[in-house]
């Protein structure tokens, strides 16, 4: 492998962290985070938790700029980028990758009842075999909440994404997801090894809202 660097991002609900690793030595070259103070979590109702994905993107750019300032590395020498992120969130975008509403993030509890009802109706055996979990308060249930409560907005959705999918799309201008990403949203069927028809049919979620699949290491 040519000498170069690996760039890692950690998209948390408080900060965006970035790190550069030297490929040859495996050593940390530089790290940075943004913003200086924690990102806001918006809570318009009790139990709700939302963030603006565009704020994530702006802070990711700021953290990247700090990496350049904190090291002598030419960022054009980055060979690969890895993204870790806050799980179970729901990002809704249009065809131009414009965000349609604030992301419903991991600690939002508005969809608990929806997921519990699905678990009761579909049955424990089906859910645990196919999804390895209850639909619970995960991404699929959050999307069902949007469908039921914000239908005009829901009709404008081109694709739904996990938070990490959104950052990858902003970096590449291509919208993809992964089996592991869908699995955390209870949108992956481990028996059939494809997007979860069972829960999508139950929630009336069309398949064309799901981005095309790529491997985790792409």
Secondary structure, 3 states (H helix, E strand, C coil): CCCCEEEEEEECCCCEEEEEEECCCCCEEEEEEECCCCCCCECCCCCCCEECHHHHHHHHHHHHHHHHHHCCCCHHHEEEEEEEECCCCEEEECCCCCECCCEECCCCCCCHHHHHHHHHHHCHHHHHHHCCCCCCCCHHHHHHHHHHHCHHHHCCCCEEECHHHHHHHHHHCCCEECHHHHHHCCCEECCCCEECHHHHHHHCCCHHHECEECCCCC
